[in-house]
Amino acid sequence: MKTINHDFHIIIIGGGVVGCAIARELSKYKIKIAVLEKEDDVGWGTSCRNSGVVHAGFNNRPGTLMAKFCVEGNKSFEDLCHQLGVPYKKIGKLVVAQKKEELKDLQKLKQQGDANRVDNLQIIGLNELKRLEPNLVGIAALYSPETAITSPYLLTIALAENALNNGASFFLNTEVKDISRLDNSYFKISTNRGEFTSSYVINSAGLYADRIARMAGIKKFSLYPCRGEYHILDKKASWMINHLVYPVPQDGTGGLGVHLTPTIDGNILIGPSNEYINRRNDFSSTFPIMKMLSAEAYSFLPLISSGDIIRSYSGLRAKQVPSSVGGFWDFVIEESDTVNNFINLIGIESPGLTAAQPIAQRVVNIINKKERLNSNFSFNPFRKGILKFEEQDEETKKALIKQDSNYGEIVCRCEKITKKEILEAANNPLGAKSLISIKYRTRAMMGRCQGGYCQTRIMEILREYFELDPKEITLKGNDSYLLNGYRSNKENNQSCQKKKLLSLEEGLLV
Ligand SMILES: Cc1cc2nc3c(=O)[nH]c(=O)nc-3n(C[C@H](O)[C@H](O)[C@H](O)COP(=O)(O)OP(=O)(O)OC[C@H]3O[C@@H](n4cnc5c(N)ncnc54)[C@H](O)[C@@H]3O)c2cc1C
């Protein structure tokens, strides 16, 4: 086993959207930072398995950190996406009442939003609802024009890459196993890839944050996985709605109800469900929930048909509230009162994506108060994403192909992704090279055929580019090898030759 022995000022455990946002905020200062992430890439926990909604902040109880950071996050989100080259669209949200009894709940939601200082909320009646969404079933709605959508995985990747470019270190495939104190000033963090030392630890391990806290001797937190399943609809269904469409939330459920979410890439999501489960790695899609999702969506949008569904997936909420209680508890973002310099982020469930930047700023403020951090004057907030060939005009496309012929080869036919984009994704600054890393960076394999056409072509590109033995190519890192039984042409020929000789000896023809 390779032993890494680095001394860092600050170690962040967990490369989700929150850990990566913290790394970026900290890279504005002259400090040695590292992010330790157990997976092969950043964002593979809850951060790539959500609705991708930039919430406005009317769902959260006034006075909570959730409400404060959601509203702040919403207001600064467009700038953040602009700096990082991440897509963002303010498409607005409708919370739709289907029965008269729900009208008072819309009023309550609006009042809560007003108390949280959410801008431009209004209750609209049937006519306006029909004008905004002609295909929808409902009688009135709370309209929030400030609600937006983004790409949660691209944002996480972009935060990480920008932090990396500004000096932060990322250790992927690095699982924290134990934490101890060397003396009063240092932590020793033991991982599957050796030991690290640091003056501060930031516990941003999402659903596993209670276990990480326990490694440091902090026993007061417990987290409960609460699964949300989704259907993804084909892009050809995208014309059916223009806004995010939510039901009126039910008290105590701990979710916002099954909603219809147009994604930034032109699909519609149906979900998520809301179900406490026992295992923290159970991302199943289950038949009863899949049926329930379809029925709920159909009640709002009868045009939807099961033939529009191209895939299902699920994400796990890191709930502090046990199922017997239900509802939401507030984010915990605090330095431990028993372990000095150990900062816990606990229960960062929705709207954690929206609130990631304000959460990160809160963490930096906690450290800054103790340390008076020195600014990194060379911090560059900007990061360029991979250029999307399909979104360019015809002239630009021609010029790009002239510049680099790899733009002239479409690898993913559904999403129209070129070889050049695959190569750029493979050459990412974090060094992640599995198929899922390519998928999240380019959208290749995310279309109607779900990789049926392009997956093997992408594997071939990876093989060539990294000079890999095909057996080394993985779906999502670790031991997710795809071609265990692969034989090269040479091996195949040798084996055929051997068989031929044997059969000749036995007097048989192959
Ligand atoms: C169904 C669903 C829908 C949601 N929709 C929205 C939405 O529309 N808008 C919104 O604002 N929010 C939404 N959220 C919430 C949002 O997704 C989360 O708040 C956010 O992603 C949390 O990010 P995180 O970085 O804290 O956690 P994660 O993304 O889970 O990151 C934690 C990381 O820690 C790593 N880790 C864990 N243990 C270890 C270890 N021992 N060593 C090293 N690494 C470790 C994990 O691999 C993981 O990458 C939704 C959540 C769910 C589940």
The ligand as an SDF file (V2000), in Angstrom:
LIG
                    3D

 53 58  0  0  0  0  0  0  0  0999 V2000
  -33.3810   13.1660   -3.4240 C   0  0  0  0  0  0  0  0  0  0  0  0
  -32.6630   14.4500   -3.1190 C   0  0  0  0  0  0  0  0  0  0  0  0
  -33.0160   15.6290   -3.7830 C   0  0  0  0  0  0  0  0  0  0  0  0
  -32.3840   16.8280   -3.4840 C   0  0  0  0  0  0  0  0  0  0  0  0
  -32.6800   17.9510   -4.2200 N   0  0  0  0  0  0  0  0  0  0  0  0
  -32.0390   19.1050   -3.9510 C   0  0  0  0  0  0  0  0  0  0  0  0
  -32.2910   20.2610   -4.7330 C   0  0  0  0  0  0  0  0  0  0  0  0
  -33.0210   20.2070   -5.7170 O   0  0  0  0  0  0  0  0  0  0  0  0
  -31.6990   21.4220   -4.3790 N   0  0  0  0  0  0  0  0  0  0  0  0
  -30.8850   21.5200   -3.2920 C   0  0  0  0  0  0  0  0  0  0  0  0
  -30.4380   22.6190   -2.9870 O   0  0  0  0  0  0  0  0  0  0  0  0
  -30.5590   20.4180   -2.5840 N   0  0  0  0  0  0  0  0  0  0  0  0
  -31.0980   19.2180   -2.8900 C   0  0  0  0  0  0  0  0  0  0  0  0
  -30.7820   18.0900   -2.1880 N   0  0  0  0  0  0  0  0  0  0  0  0
  -29.7690   18.1800   -1.1500 C   0  0  0  0  0  0  0  0  0  0  0  0
  -28.3480   18.1780   -1.6960 C   0  0  0  0  0  0  0  0  0  0  0  0
  -28.1980   17.2120   -2.7060 O   0  0  0  0  0  0  0  0  0  0  0  0
  -27.3880   17.9100   -0.5420 C   0  0  0  0  0  0  0  0  0  0  0  0
  -27.6530   18.8210    0.4940 O   0  0  0  0  0  0  0  0  0  0  0  0
  -25.9290   18.0580   -0.9480 C   0  0  0  0  0  0  0  0  0  0  0  0
  -25.6450   17.3370   -2.1130 O   0  0  0  0  0  0  0  0  0  0  0  0
  -25.0600   17.5870    0.1970 C   0  0  0  0  0  0  0  0  0  0  0  0
  -23.7190   17.6700   -0.2150 O   0  0  0  0  0  0  0  0  0  0  0  0
  -22.5710   17.1220    0.7040 P   0  0  0  0  0  0  0  0  0  0  0  0
  -21.3120   17.5550    0.0950 O   0  0  0  0  0  0  0  0  0  0  0  0
  -22.8420   17.5120    2.1290 O   0  0  0  0  0  0  0  0  0  0  0  0
  -22.7650   15.5430    0.6980 O   0  0  0  0  0  0  0  0  0  0  0  0
  -22.3050   14.4570   -0.3890 P   0  0  0  0  0  0  0  0  0  0  0  0
  -22.5280   14.9000   -1.7530 O   0  0  0  0  0  0  0  0  0  0  0  0
  -22.9440   13.1720    0.0250 O   0  0  0  0  0  0  0  0  0  0  0  0
  -20.7400   14.3930   -0.1640 O   0  0  0  0  0  0  0  0  0  0  0  0
  -20.1500   13.7050    0.9010 C   0  0  0  0  0  0  0  0  0  0  0  0
  -18.9070   13.0240    0.3710 C   0  0  0  0  0  0  0  0  0  0  0  0
  -18.2040   12.4290    1.4490 O   0  0  0  0  0  0  0  0  0  0  0  0
  -17.5990   11.2610    0.9570 C   0  0  0  0  0  0  0  0  0  0  0  0
  -17.2540   10.4190    2.1080 N   0  0  0  0  0  0  0  0  0  0  0  0
  -18.1110    9.8140    2.9720 C   0  0  0  0  0  0  0  0  0  0  0  0
  -17.4130    9.0950    3.8830 N   0  0  0  0  0  0  0  0  0  0  0  0
  -16.0880    9.2510    3.5940 C   0  0  0  0  0  0  0  0  0  0  0  0
  -14.8930    8.7430    4.1650 C   0  0  0  0  0  0  0  0  0  0  0  0
  -14.9030    7.9230    5.2100 N   0  0  0  0  0  0  0  0  0  0  0  0
  -13.7090    9.1080    3.6060 N   0  0  0  0  0  0  0  0  0  0  0  0
  -13.6750    9.9340    2.5210 C   0  0  0  0  0  0  0  0  0  0  0  0
  -14.7920   10.4200    1.9310 N   0  0  0  0  0  0  0  0  0  0  0  0
  -15.9840   10.0920    2.4610 C   0  0  0  0  0  0  0  0  0  0  0  0
  -18.6880   10.6640    0.0680 C   0  0  0  0  0  0  0  0  0  0  0  0
  -18.1520    9.7210   -0.8430 O   0  0  0  0  0  0  0  0  0  0  0  0
  -19.2460   11.8990   -0.5960 C   0  0  0  0  0  0  0  0  0  0  0  0
  -18.6540   12.1700   -1.8450 O   0  0  0  0  0  0  0  0  0  0  0  0
  -31.3890   16.8630   -2.4740 C   0  0  0  0  0  0  0  0  0  0  0  0
  -31.0110   15.6810   -1.8240 C   0  0  0  0  0  0  0  0  0  0  0  0
  -31.6320   14.4820   -2.1580 C   0  0  0  0  0  0  0  0  0  0  0  0
  -31.2090   13.2180   -1.4940 C   0  0  0  0  0  0  0  0  0  0  0  0
  1  2  1  0
  2  3  1  0
  2 52  2  0
  3  4  2  0
  4  5  1  0
  4 50  1  0
  5  6  2  0
  6  7  1  0
  6 13  1  0
  7  8  2  0
  7  9  1  0
  9 10  1  0
 10 11  2  0
 10 12  1  0
 12 13  2  0
 13 14  1  0
 14 15  1  0
 14 50  1  0
 15 16  1  0
 16 17  1  0
 16 18  1  0
 18 19  1  0
 18 20  1  0
 20 21  1  0
 20 22  1  0
 22 23  1  0
 23 24  1  0
 24 25  2  0
 24 26  1  0
 24 27  1  0
 27 28  1  0
 28 29  2  0
 28 30  1  0
 28 31  1  0
 31 32  1  0
 32 33  1  0
 33 34  1  0
 33 48  1  0
 34 35  1  0
 35 36  1  0
 35 46  1  0
 36 37  1  0
 36 45  1  0
 37 38  2  0
 38 39  1  0
 39 40  1  0
 39 45  2  0
 40 41  1  0
 40 42  2  0
 42 43  1  0
 43 44  2  0
 44 45  1  0
 46 47  1  0
 46 48  1  0
 48 49  1  0
 50 51  2  0
 51 52  1  0
 52 53  1  0
M  END
$$$$
